[in-house]
């Protein structure tokens, strides 16, 4: 049985205001090869991204920015 190290990255997305915004951010991130799961918390504006492989944080931030939101690594 193979075990994989869980890779998690966390972003703060400042201008998410509703469930539609959260879904847009989630869709943008899940479209990146290597992203396993995305959890968006609108109230804290925190997005936790579980990865299958290490992905440069800049790629994740760019996907969120391209979707129309401000993102930063925390």
C-alpha positions as CSV (number, residue, x, y, z in Angstrom):
1,X,0.0,0.0,0.0
2,X,1.4,3.4,-0.9
3,X,1.0,6.4,1.3
4,X,1.2,10.0,0.0
5,X,2.2,13.0,1.9
6,X,-0.7,15.4,2.1
7,X,0.2,18.8,0.6
8,X,-2.0,21.7,1.7
9,X,-1.8,25.3,0.7
10,X,-3.9,28.1,2.2
11,X,-4.9,31.4,0.5
12,X,-6.8,34.4,1.8
13,X,-9.3,35.7,-0.8
14,X,-10.4,39.1,0.2
15,X,-13.4,39.9,-2.1
16,X,-15.4,36.7,-1.8
17,X,-18.9,37.8,-0.7
18,X,-21.3,35.0,-1.6
19,X,-21.7,31.3,-2.4
20,X,-21.4,32.1,-6.1
21,X,-18.1,33.8,-5.5
22,X,-16.9,30.7,-3.5
23,X,-18.0,28.4,-6.3
24,X,-16.1,30.5,-8.8
25,X,-12.9,30.3,-6.8
26,X,-13.4,26.6,-6.2
27,X,-13.9,25.9,-9.9
28,X,-10.8,27.9,-10.9
29,X,-8.6,26.0,-8.5
30,X,-10.0,22.6,-9.3
31,X,-9.2,23.3,-12.9
32,X,-5.5,23.1,-12.1
33,X,-3.9,19.7,-12.7
34,X,-2.8,18.3,-9.4
35,X,-5.4,19.9,-7.2
36,X,-7.3,17.2,-5.3
37,X,-9.7,19.2,-3.2
38,X,-10.7,22.8,-2.4
39,X,-12.5,24.0,0.8
40,X,-13.7,27.6,0.7
41,X,-14.9,29.3,3.9
42,X,-16.7,32.5,2.9
43,X,-16.9,33.9,6.5
44,X,-13.2,33.8,7.1
45,X,-12.3,34.2,3.4
46,X,-9.9,31.3,3.7
47,X,-9.4,28.7,1.0
48,X,-7.6,25.4,1.8
49,X,-6.3,23.5,-1.2
50,X,-5.3,19.9,-1.0
51,X,-2.8,18.9,-3.7
52,X,-1.9,15.5,-5.3
53,X,1.5,17.0,-6.1
54,X,3.4,20.1,-5.2
55,X,2.2,23.1,-7.2
56,X,3.8,26.5,-7.1
57,X,1.7,28.9,-5.0
58,X,1.9,31.5,-7.7
59,X,0.0,29.2,-10.0
60,X,-2.8,28.9,-7.4
61,X,-2.9,32.7,-6.8
62,X,-3.0,33.4,-10.5
63,X,-6.0,31.1,-11.0
64,X,-7.9,33.0,-8.3
65,X,-6.9,36.4,-9.7
66,X,-7.9,35.3,-13.2
67,X,-11.3,34.4,-11.8
68,X,-11.7,38.0,-10.6
69,X,-10.6,37.9,-7.0
70,X,-7.7,39.1,-4.9
71,X,-5.7,36.3,-3.3
72,X,-2.6,36.1,-1.1
73,X,-0.7,33.2,0.5
74,X,-1.1,32.9,4.3
